[in-house]
Amino acid sequence: MEIDIKELKRILKIKRNFEKGLIDIEMIDPKDYEVIRVLYEFEIEEKTEEINDLKNDINDIYSAMENMIDEIENKKEE
């Protein structure tokens, strides 16, 4: 599969202009919009994975904190 760098640059420029509010959706060719939509889906998927990783890390920290509290409480009872 060969990637057309000029075409990719053109579409990324359209995407940046859209994000900056310089153009609106009606100004984007439907074929270009479809490619941009796919790019957004990849970005969202990547961010969702990052968020899930962070949630797991936070849950691990809370579990470790609970274990530490339990250990402290158990030592006080002894």
Phi, psi and omega in degrees: 000125181256135181259130177274103184299320180298318180294318179297316177300318181298314182292319178296325177294317178299316180299314179298316179297322177295315181295329179279351181082013180283335175224156174247173190302328181293341182272352183264131176300136181306324179294318178294319180299321180298318178295317179297319179300318178296320177298317178297320179299319177297317179297316180295317179299317179296315180294322178298318177297318178298316180297316179297321177298317179296318178300317179296318178298316180296317178298321177297319179295315178298319178298317178296320178297316179298318178297318179296318179297315178301317180297318179297315180296319180295323179291325178294324182287339182285000000 
